[in-house]
Amino acid sequence: MGTWGSGNFDDDTAADHLSMVTDRLITEVAEAMSGDPVRIEPDEYWGVAVPCNLELLHLIAQQGHVGADLPDPDVIADWKARYLAVWDGAIDGLEPKPAFKEQRRAVLVRTFDQLSELAERERD
């Protein structure tokens, strides 16, 4: 086992664990995004959980620990397009206040974009 520091994430076992955690988050998003679009509508479980997983991935990967894997930026871009198409097509049926709708969409765009930007930096 390789150890390179005294931190919680500074050895091979921790890196393996972190890889499993990030892989689970990515797999859940990939499965949700490839399934029935109804599952990612704004009032459905995966419609809420997908952006949560993406933000968790961003927060984890931002730390720079070994094992914090991210999807390819092109995959994130595809997810963003699909997710926002579903969100845009379903949100008005929930009758949100216009300010909430605008603010929530901005948060969703930022969530995808910040993860994509980080994945792009890590790819370079």
N, C-alpha and C positions, 0 to 999 in steps of 0.2 A: 504494500500500500504506500503510495506517495503522499507525503505531507509537505506543504510549502509554507505553512504559517499556522498561527494559533487560533485563527478564526473558525467559526462554525462551518464555513464552506471552503476551508483551505486544505482539503485532502481528496483523494480519489473517490472514496465512498460518498462523501458529501456531493461531489460533482455528479456521480451516478444517480444519487437520490434527486438532485435538482433536475437532472435530465428527465427522470421519470415524471416528476411533477409537471414540468413544462410540456412534456410529450402528452400527458393526460389532458391538459388544458387545450392544446392544439388539436388533439384527436376529437375532443368534444365539439369544438368549433367546426372542424371539418365535417363531422357527421351531421351536425345541425344544418350546416350550409348546403350539404348535398342532398338533404332529405326534402320532404314536403314543405313548400314555402310557408304553409300555414303555421308550421312549428316555430318560425322566427318572426311572426307578427308581433307588434308591440305589446300586446296583452297576453302573450304566451310565454311559457317558461323560458324557452331558448331565445325568444326575442329579448328577454332581459339578461339571461345568463351569457349569451355570446359577447356582448360588450363588456360584461364583468370579467370574463375570461381574458379578453384582449387587454384590458387594463391591468389585470394581474400579471400577464405576460410582460407587459411593458415595465411594470414596477420591478419585477424580478430581474429581467434582463438588463435594466438600467444600472443595476449594482455591479455588473461586470464580472460576476462569478463564473468560473468554469462550469459548464454543464447547462447553462441557461440558454436553451435552444430557441430559435425563432423560426417561423415559416418564411419562405422566400417572399420578398416584396411583391412579386407578381401574384402570388397566391393571396396575399392580403388585399391587393387591389381588386381581385376577382370577388373576394368575400365582401368587400365594401360595396361594390356595384350591386351585387345580389341582395345584400342586406338592405341597403338604402332603397332599392326598387320595391322590395316588400314593405318596408316601413312607410315609404311615400304612398303606396297603394292602399295601405290599411289604416293609417293614423287618423284620417278624417272621420272614419266610421266610429271612432271612439270619442268624437266631439271634444277634442282638447281645446283649451283656451289658446288663442293665437300666439301669445307670448311664450307659453310653455312649448308649443309645437316648434317654434323657431329656435328656442334655447336648447331643447332636447336634441333637435337635429344637428345643431352646431356641436354639441357634446359628442354625438355619435360620429360625426365626421372627424373631429379631433382625435377620438379614440382610435379609429382606423389609421389616420394619418401619422400620429405619433409612433405607433407601432411599426408602420411601414418605414418611416424615416430611420428609426433605430435599426431595423433589419437591414436597411440599405447601407448604413454606416458599418454594421458588422460584416456585411458581405464584402465590402471594399478592403 
